[in-house]
């Protein structure tokens, strides 16, 4: 469980942040008349916010991971090239 949480903490934080944001939107703005299909029910809005939070956090933090992976790959390729020139 600890390994799972350490691996997916960003996604879990995104879901929690989105769900909280969805509830706060319902509480402060919401839909008074009840005719709005998403904002009239707090559960619908929390699920919608959780999905958006997950996608947003995954998009932001995944881009940073891919950039780091690209840098690591470039450095290792450069070292391999330098080592092959020594012989």
C-alpha positions in Angstrom: 0.0 0.0 0.0 2.8 2.4 0.9 4.5 1.7 -2.5 1.2 2.4 -4.3 0.7 5.7 -2.5 4.3 6.8 -3.1 3.9 6.0 -6.8 0.5 7.6 -7.4 0.4 10.4 -4.8 0.1 13.1 -7.5 -3.0 11.5 -9.1 -4.6 11.0 -5.7 -3.9 14.6 -4.8 -5.4 15.7 -8.1 -8.6 13.7 -7.4 -8.9 15.0 -3.9 -8.3 18.6 -5.0 -10.8 18.3 -7.9 -13.5 16.8 -5.7 -13.0 19.6 -3.1 -13.1 22.2 -5.8 -16.3 20.7 -7.2 -18.0 20.8 -3.8 -16.8 24.3 -3.2 -18.2 25.4 -6.6 -21.5 23.7 -5.7 -21.6 25.4 -2.3 -20.7 28.9 -3.3 -21.9 29.2 -6.9 -24.1 26.1 -7.7 -27.5 26.2 -9.4 -30.4 27.4 -7.3 -33.2 26.4 -9.7 -32.1 22.8 -10.0 -32.3 22.9 -13.8 -28.5 22.7 -14.3 -27.6 19.0 -14.8 -24.1 19.1 -13.4 -24.1 21.9 -10.8 -27.5 21.2 -9.2 -26.2 18.0 -7.4 -23.0 18.1 -5.3 -22.1 14.5 -6.0 -22.2 15.0 -9.8 -20.0 18.1 -9.4 -17.6 16.4 -7.1 -17.1 13.5 -9.6 -16.7 16.0 -12.4 -14.2 18.0 -10.4 -12.3 14.8 -9.4 -12.0 13.7 -13.0 -10.8 17.2 -14.1 -8.3 17.3 -11.1 -6.9 13.9 -12.0 -6.4 14.9 -15.7 -4.9 18.3 -14.9 -2.5 17.0 -12.3 -1.5 14.0 -14.5 -1.0 16.4 -17.5 1.2 18.8 -15.5 3.3 16.3 -13.6 3.6 13.8 -16.4 5.1 16.5 -18.7 7.8 17.1 -16.1 8.6 13.4 -15.8 8.9 13.0 -19.6 11.2 16.1 -19.7 13.5 14.6 -17.0 13.5 11.2 -18.8 14.6 12.9 -22.0 17.4 14.7 -20.2 18.6 11.5 -18.6 18.5 9.7 -22.0 20.5 12.5 -23.6 23.2 12.4 -20.9 23.5 8.6 -21.0 23.8 8.7 -24.8 26.5 11.4 -24.6 28.5 9.3 -22.0 28.2 6.2 -24.3 29.5 8.2 -27.2 32.4 9.6 -25.2 33.3 6.1 -23.9 33.3 4.7 -27.4 35.7 7.3 -28.6 38.3 6.4 -25.9 39.1 3.0 -27.5 
